[in-house]
Amino acid sequence: DWCSIYTFQCRRMEKSVHDRVIFAGDAAHQVSPFGARGANSGVQDADNLGWKLDLVLRDNAPETLLQTYGEEREFAADENILNSTRSTDFMTPKTAMHKVFRDAVLNLATDHTFARPLIKSGRLSVPSNYAGLSLCGPDGLDGPIRTRPGSPCPDAPIESGYLLDHLSGEFGLIALDMVVPKSDVVLRTLELFADQISVELRERYLGDH
């Protein structure tokens, strides 16, 4: 048997981009091990940086595009640190009142469903929402919050399976109940018409529109 004391830590670099040196993963940020936020955020860093670096190296985008990596991933790191810190504080209360609250939540959660969402036990990491950051345009549809520009693409059932299964890793355009004019700008188009749009797809992407 072996035991030790582990000190939870959450911190990040002030800036992830330093001229031509770019930091990602644990080199850029550290979070407590709740919700798989360390490994997942490292993969998300690489995913965010990969396509931007590719465009810059191919001279298809200015080097300033790489600054948005820092903007977006520093924002995501702050979000992960906030959620991880909340989990840490719940598991190891820092004050007597925090402990009273924690214990009350755990006791109530046994029999009352309203108390269960209050348990901050390290819910799994989810992609960050970049709405309002510099690469995201305005929400011209004024649709549901979950699909505003900068949001992760939510899945939904469609006539032939699920939406995300029909999307490639390239930039593309989802067209709901309309034909998209041919263009060299859009690499891939997925056109869905009324008989293919499920209730879930309409609710998540169009809302009341």
C-alpha positions in Angstrom: 0.0 0.0 0.0 1.1 3.5 -0.8 -0.4 6.9 0.1 0.6 10.5 -0.5 -0.7 14.0 -0.4 -1.7 15.5 -3.8 -2.0 19.2 -4.2 -4.5 20.4 -6.8 -3.3 23.1 -9.1 -5.0 25.2 -11.8 -2.9 27.8 -13.8 -2.1 28.8 -17.3 0.5 30.9 -19.2 -0.6 34.5 -19.6 -0.1 34.2 -23.3 0.1 31.0 -25.4 1.6 32.6 -28.5 5.0 34.2 -28.2 6.1 35.3 -31.7 7.0 32.0 -33.5 6.8 29.9 -30.3 3.3 28.5 -29.6 2.4 26.6 -26.4 -0.3 23.9 -26.2 -1.5 21.3 -23.8 0.1 20.9 -20.4 2.9 23.3 -21.5 0.3 26.1 -21.7 -2.1 25.3 -18.9 -2.6 23.0 -16.0 -5.9 21.9 -14.5 -6.9 19.6 -11.7 -7.8 16.0 -12.9 -11.6 16.4 -12.9 -13.7 15.9 -16.0 -10.7 14.9 -18.2 -10.1 18.6 -18.9 -6.3 18.2 -19.2 -6.1 15.6 -22.0 -9.2 16.9 -23.8 -8.1 20.5 -23.8 -4.7 19.4 -25.1 -6.3 17.7 -28.1 -8.6 20.7 -28.6 -5.5 23.0 -28.6 -3.9 20.9 -31.3 -7.1 20.8 -33.3 -7.4 24.6 -33.1 -3.8 25.2 -34.0 -3.5 22.6 -36.7 -5.8 24.1 -39.4 -4.6 27.6 -38.7 -1.0 26.7 -39.0 -1.7 24.8 -42.2 -3.3 27.9 -43.8 -0.5 30.2 -42.7 2.2 27.8 -44.0 0.4 27.5 -47.3 0.2 31.3 -47.6 -3.6 31.1 -47.6 -3.9 33.2 -44.4 -1.8 35.9 -42.7 0.3 35.1 -39.7 -2.1 37.1 -37.6 -4.5 34.1 -37.8 -2.2 32.4 -35.2 -3.1 35.1 -32.7 -6.6 33.8 -32.6 -5.3 30.5 -31.4 -4.1 32.3 -28.3 -7.4 34.2 -27.9 -9.6 31.1 -28.2 -7.5 28.6 -26.3 -6.7 31.0 -23.4 -10.5 31.6 -23.1 -11.0 27.8 -23.1 -8.3 27.4 -20.5 -9.9 29.9 -18.2 -13.3 28.1 -18.6 -11.7 24.7 -17.8 -9.8 26.2 -14.8 -13.1 27.7 -13.5 -15.0 24.4 -13.7 -12.1 22.4 -12.3 -11.7 24.8 -9.4 -15.4 24.5 -8.6 -15.0 20.7 -8.5 -11.9 21.0 -6.2 -13.7 23.4 -3.8 -16.7 21.1 -3.6 -14.6 18.0 -2.9 -12.3 19.8 -0.4 -14.3 22.7 1.1 -12.2 25.7 2.1 -14.5 27.1 4.8 -16.9 25.7 7.3 -19.9 27.0 5.4 -18.7 25.5 2.2 -18.5 22.1 4.0 -22.0 22.6 5.4 -23.3 23.3 1.9 -21.4 20.3 0.4 -22.7 17.9 3.0 -26.2 19.1 2.7 -26.1 18.7 -1.1 -24.8 15.1 -0.8 -27.5 14.2 1.8 -30.3 15.7 -0.2 -29.2 14.2 -3.5 -29.9 10.7 -2.2 -33.6 11.2 -2.3 -34.2 14.5 -4.2 -33.4 15.0 -7.9 -33.2 18.8 -7.6 -30.0 18.5 -5.5 -28.1 16.2 -7.9 -27.0 18.9 -10.4 -25.4 20.8 -7.5 -22.8 18.0 -7.0 -19.7 19.4 -8.7 -17.8 16.1 -9.2 -15.9 16.9 -12.3 -18.4 16.7 -15.2 -16.8 15.7 -18.4 -15.2 18.4 -20.5 -17.1 19.8 -23.4 -15.9 22.0 -26.3 -15.7 25.7 -25.5 -18.1 28.2 -27.1 -16.2 30.9 -29.0 -19.2 33.2 -29.5 -18.2 36.8 -29.4 -14.5 36.2 -30.1 -12.8 37.8 -33.1 -13.2 34.9 -35.7 -17.0 34.7 -35.1 -19.4 36.8 -37.1 -22.7 38.2 -35.9 -25.7 35.9 -35.4 -27.8 36.9 -38.5 -30.4 34.3 -37.7 -30.9 35.2 -34.1 -31.5 31.5 -33.6 -31.0 29.2 -30.6 -28.1 29.9 -28.3 -26.6 26.5 -28.9 -26.0 27.1 -32.6 -24.9 30.8 -32.5 -21.6 31.4 -34.4 -18.7 30.0 -32.5 -20.7 27.2 -30.9 -19.7 23.5 -31.3 -21.9 21.8 -33.9 -24.6 19.9 -32.1 -25.7 16.5 -33.4 -29.3 15.6 -34.3 -31.1 12.7 -36.1 -31.8 13.1 -39.8 -33.4 10.8 -42.3 -30.2 8.9 -42.9 -28.6 8.6 -39.5 -27.1 11.5 -37.6 -26.0 14.9 -38.8 -22.4 14.8 -37.6 -21.8 11.5 -39.5 -22.4 13.4 -42.8 -19.9 16.2 -42.1 -16.3 16.0 -43.1 -13.4 17.6 -41.4 -13.3 20.5 -43.9 -15.2 23.7 -43.7 -18.7 23.3 -45.0 -22.2 24.7 -45.1 -25.4 23.1 -43.8 -28.4 24.3 -45.8 -31.8 23.7 -44.2 -34.7 23.7 -46.7 -32.8 25.7 -49.4 -30.6 25.2 -52.4 -27.1 26.7 -52.1 -25.7 28.4 -55.2 -22.5 26.7 -56.4 -19.4 28.4 -55.2 -15.7 27.7 -55.0 -15.6 29.2 -51.5 -17.7 26.4 -49.8 -15.7 23.2 -49.8 -18.7 21.0 -48.9 -22.4 21.5 -48.8 -25.0 19.4 -47.0 -28.5 20.3 -48.2 -31.5 19.1 -46.2 -35.1 19.7 -47.1 -38.3 19.7 -45.2 -38.9 15.9 -45.4 -35.3 15.3 -44.1 -35.4 17.8 -41.2 -36.3 16.1 -37.9 -38.0 17.9 -35.0 -34.7 17.8 -33.1 -32.7 19.3 -36.0 -35.2 22.1 -36.5 -35.3 22.9 -32.8 -31.5 22.9 -32.3 -30.6 24.9 -35.5 -33.7 27.0 -36.3 -35.6 27.4 -33.1 -38.8 29.4 -33.8 -37.6 30.4 -37.3 
